[in-house]
Amino acid sequence: MKNSFVNTSNVARFMSAVSDLQNRGAGEACLMVVDGHPGLSKTTICHWWAIQNNAVFLRAKAEWTPRWMVRELLESMNVKPRHSFQDCFRQAVDALMSRSNQAQIQGKTFAVIIDEVDHIGKSAKCLETLRDFSDLLEIPFIFVGMQKVRDNISRFPQISSRIGQYVEFFPASRDDVYSLVNELCEVEVGKDLIEFLLEVSRGRVREVKEAIMAIERFGKRNNGTVTRKAMAGETLLNSRDNGQPIKVRAD
């Protein structure tokens, strides 16, 4: 499978929200929530954006405490944490400000992305610490998780009131699936097989990519365009719901 980044409708939705966040009226409203069901490329898209903008990307841990979280934040910016939490917090403020200023000079948007934020969705101490950074520096913090993130954060009005943008990721559209197959697959794929993939994957990008790998393996063993008829009886992907293989049907 080609190592390419595909601009899907979720990418466009994410980029639009980041732009709107940068143009916000209230400086303190610089939190953003990205949510949606698993398998819709939230992590992939946010990680790609972080690389493009030299932003910070962290994955929350189930047992995170504010101290552990801030130390990981410092380490992600190549700063050696000091001993006390107070010193670590000051280090983080300085490092984040420096990265933000550097991004402005380069014409980029700096932000801190916290993936798997569900792990700390009920941790007032962790969320309040992130809010402290955001309030002090007015730097965007992007919280990425599943659909319970909104409900969890709504329990903390001081945090939810600072959320400037909500972005919900949706299953890939027909155009998205065609783009993913045509831009990632290393063999030519017939429209009938792409339509079948759209049906059985239900727009879940993770499953679409799994199917592309299967199509490639089949295509490289056989000559010509891989059609639904040609691949009939072959396993296209595994069902997320029951773990059973989904085979290509001829009709």
PyMOL commands that set and color helices and strands:
alter all, ss='L'
color gray80, all
select helices_A, chain A and resi 9-22+42-53+66-76+85-105+117-120+124-137+148-153+157-160+174-184+191-201+205-221
alter helices_A, ss='H'
color red, helices_A
select strands_A, chain A and resi 31-35+56-59+112-115+141-145+163-168+235-238+245-247
alter strands_A, ss='S'
color yellow, strands_A
deselect
rebuild
show_as cartoon
